[in-house]
């Protein structure tokens, strides 16, 4: 008898959907999953705390807990647990929550086999560590050619579409660069970096993110008044090729780390 290599908990308050996700995972020929369906997020949390799950796939809108709230509670007991959101919610509306909570990945819930195929691949990436989960010492796995920094503070969040244009810009993110959010929506991300930094991002950061890595490090931001600043940044991608970016001024991150020592 083959022992399943990974146990995955599938949480959705619609019983048919929870069972369907579990069934797709168990049918995947490329992996060996023991997938368990659960419809009650409170029960799901109890199981996470008492059973050895390797990954959780959860809906967002559920009674009792949202998917993000379930993640936050689960990470208190299992800080290294891979956790994917599988939701029909617009990722732009959830971007800030997802980044702050440390969601391993987001997959858009859509009809047809394509959505479940995307979910399968993202579960594989999460369990392989390809989404950039933090190591036990709190440091991100380094990506060759990037400039590494730990303790990225997530003050400002945005999402960038596949065409390179900002789709969602939080007020805190825009303020770091001296803009209002509406001035950046529809603009390309290159507007916020000097030319030499644009090249670095294109050659080192974006290729790593495209492979499923979560990149953290420092880069150079360009403000509306033409001044530059060192920024502490996290970049990751969703299953539909959108970028989720979180930024803080690097000097503020350093000050916070020193104050916590």
C-alpha positions in Angstrom: 0.0 0.0 0.0 1.4 3.4 -1.0 1.6 6.0 1.8 0.4 9.4 0.6 3.3 11.9 0.5 1.2 14.9 1.6 -2.0 15.5 3.5 -4.1 18.5 2.3 -7.1 19.9 4.0 -9.7 21.5 1.7 -12.0 24.0 3.4 -15.1 25.4 1.8 -18.6 25.9 3.4 -20.2 24.5 0.2 -19.9 20.7 0.7 -19.9 20.0 -3.0 -17.0 22.3 -3.7 -14.9 21.1 -0.8 -15.3 17.5 -1.9 -14.6 18.4 -5.5 -11.3 20.1 -4.7 -10.3 17.1 -2.6 -11.2 14.8 -5.4 -9.1 16.7 -8.0 -6.1 16.6 -5.7 -6.4 12.9 -5.1 -6.7 12.2 -8.9 -3.5 14.1 -9.7 -1.2 11.6 -11.4 1.8 13.9 -10.8 1.6 13.7 -7.0 0.3 11.5 -4.2 -2.2 13.4 -1.9 -4.4 12.4 0.9 -7.0 15.2 0.5 -9.6 15.8 3.2 -12.8 17.9 2.8 -14.1 20.1 5.6 -17.0 22.5 5.5 -16.8 24.2 8.9 -13.8 26.5 9.4 -14.0 26.1 13.2 -13.8 22.3 12.8 -11.0 22.8 10.2 -9.0 24.8 12.7 -9.4 22.1 15.3 -8.1 19.6 12.8 -5.2 21.7 11.8 -4.2 22.0 15.5 -4.5 18.2 16.1 -3.7 16.5 12.8 -0.6 16.5 10.6 -1.6 18.4 7.5 1.0 19.7 5.1 -1.2 22.2 3.3 -4.6 23.9 3.5 -6.7 25.0 0.5 -9.4 27.4 1.7 -12.2 29.5 0.4 -12.4 33.1 1.6 -16.1 33.8 2.3 -17.2 31.3 5.0 -19.4 31.6 8.2 -17.4 32.0 11.4 -14.0 32.7 9.8 -12.9 34.2 6.6 -10.1 32.3 4.9 -7.6 34.9 6.1 -8.8 34.6 9.7 -8.5 30.8 9.5 -5.0 31.2 8.3 -4.0 33.6 11.1 -5.5 31.3 13.7 -3.9 28.2 12.1 -0.4 29.8 11.9 -0.4 30.3 15.7 -0.2 26.5 16.0 1.5 25.7 12.7 3.6 28.7 11.6 5.2 26.9 8.6 1.9 25.5 7.3 1.4 26.1 3.5 -1.9 27.9 3.0 -3.6 28.7 -0.3 -6.7 30.7 -0.9 -9.0 29.3 -3.6 -11.6 32.0 -4.0 -13.9 33.8 -6.5 -13.1 37.1 -4.8 -11.2 39.7 -6.8 -7.6 39.3 -5.7 -7.2 43.1 -5.8 -9.7 43.4 -3.0 -7.8 40.9 -0.9 -4.2 41.8 -1.8 -3.4 43.7 1.4 -5.0 41.0 3.6 -3.2 38.2 1.8 0.2 39.8 2.0 0.0 40.8 5.7 -1.3 37.3 6.7 1.3 35.5 4.7 -0.9 33.5 2.3 1.3 31.1 0.4 -0.6 31.6 -2.8 -3.9 32.6 -4.3 -5.8 30.8 -7.0 -8.9 32.3 -8.6 -11.9 30.0 -8.3 -13.4 29.7 -11.8 -15.5 27.2 -13.7 -14.0 24.4 -15.7 -11.0 22.2 -15.5 -8.5 25.0 -16.0 -9.2 26.5 -12.5 -8.5 23.1 -10.8 -5.4 22.5 -13.0 -4.0 25.8 -11.8 -4.8 24.9 -8.2 -3.0 21.6 -8.5 0.1 23.2 -9.8 0.0 25.9 -7.1 -0.4 23.2 -4.4 2.7 21.4 -5.8 4.7 24.7 -5.7 3.7 25.4 -2.2 4.6 22.0 -0.9 7.9 22.2 -2.9 8.7 25.5 -1.2 8.6 27.3 -4.5 6.4 30.0 -3.2 9.2 31.3 -1.0 7.9 30.2 2.4 10.1 31.4 5.3 12.7 29.1 6.7 12.7 28.3 10.4 15.1 31.1 11.2 12.8 33.6 9.6 15.0 34.3 6.6 13.6 34.0 3.1 15.4 31.4 0.8 17.7 33.6 -1.3 17.3 33.8 -5.1 20.4 34.1 -7.1 21.1 37.6 -8.3 18.9 39.4 -5.8 19.7 41.6 -2.9 18.5 40.0 0.3 16.9 41.6 3.3 14.8 40.1 6.1 12.0 41.7 8.1 10.1 43.3 5.2 7.5 45.5 6.7 4.3 45.7 4.6 3.3 49.3 4.8 2.1 49.7 1.2 0.5 47.2 -1.1 -0.4 47.1 -4.8 -1.3 44.7 -7.6 0.1 44.8 -11.1 -1.7 43.2 -14.0 -0.2 41.0 -16.7 0.3 44.0 -18.9 2.6 45.7 -16.3 0.0 48.3 -15.3 -1.2 49.0 -11.7 -4.7 47.6 -11.1 -5.0 48.3 -7.3 -2.9 50.8 -5.3 -3.4 51.2 -1.6 -3.2 54.7 -0.3 -0.1 53.9 1.8 1.7 52.5 -1.2 1.0 55.6 -3.4 2.0 57.9 -0.5 5.4 56.4 -0.3 6.1 57.6 -3.8 4.3 61.0 -3.5 1.2 60.1 -5.5 -2.5 59.6 -4.9 -3.7 56.1 -5.7 -5.8 57.2 -8.7 -2.7 58.8 -10.3 -1.0 55.4 -10.4 -3.9 53.1 -11.4 -3.4 52.3 -15.1 0.3 53.4 -15.1 3.1 51.0 -15.6 5.3 49.9 -12.6 8.4 51.3 -14.3 7.2 54.8 -13.4 8.3 54.2 -9.8 11.9 53.3 -10.4 15.0 54.9 -12.0 16.1 53.4 -15.3 18.9 51.3 -13.9 16.6 49.8 -11.3 14.0 48.9 -13.9 16.7 46.8 -15.6 17.6 45.1 -12.4 13.9 44.3 -11.7 13.4 42.9 -15.2 16.5 40.7 -15.2 16.6 39.4 -11.6 13.3 39.9 -9.8 10.6 39.2 -12.3 12.2 36.0 -13.7 12.4 34.6 -10.1 8.8 35.6 -9.4 7.6 34.1 -12.7 9.0 30.7 -11.5 6.9 30.8 -8.4 9.4 32.4 -6.0 8.4 35.0 -3.4 11.1 37.6 -3.7 12.1 39.8 -0.8 15.0 42.3 -0.8 15.8 46.0 -1.4 15.4 48.1 -4.5 15.4 51.8 -5.4 12.1 53.7 -5.6 11.5 56.9 -7.5 9.3 59.6 -6.0 7.1 62.0 -7.9 9.5 64.8 -7.1 12.4 63.0 -8.7 14.1 61.9 -5.5 15.0 58.3 -4.9 14.9 56.1 -1.7 15.9 52.6 -0.7 12.8 50.4 -0.4 12.3 47.1 1.4 10.1 45.1 -1.0 8.2 41.8 -1.3 7.0 40.6 -4.7 4.9 37.5 -5.4 2.5 36.4 -8.1 -1.0 35.0 -8.3 -2.1 32.1 -10.5 -3.5 34.5 -13.1 -0.1 36.2 -13.5 -0.8 39.3 -11.4 2.0 40.7 -9.2 1.3 41.5 -5.6 3.9 44.0 -4.2 4.4 45.3 -0.7 6.9 48.1 0.1 8.3 50.0 3.1 11.2 52.5 3.2 14.3 50.5 4.0 15.5 52.9 6.7 12.2 52.5 8.6 12.5 48.7 8.4 16.1 48.9 9.9 14.8 51.2 12.6 12.1 48.8 13.5 14.5 45.8 13.6 16.9 47.8 15.8 14.1 48.8 18.2 13.0 45.2 18.5 16.5 43.9 19.5 
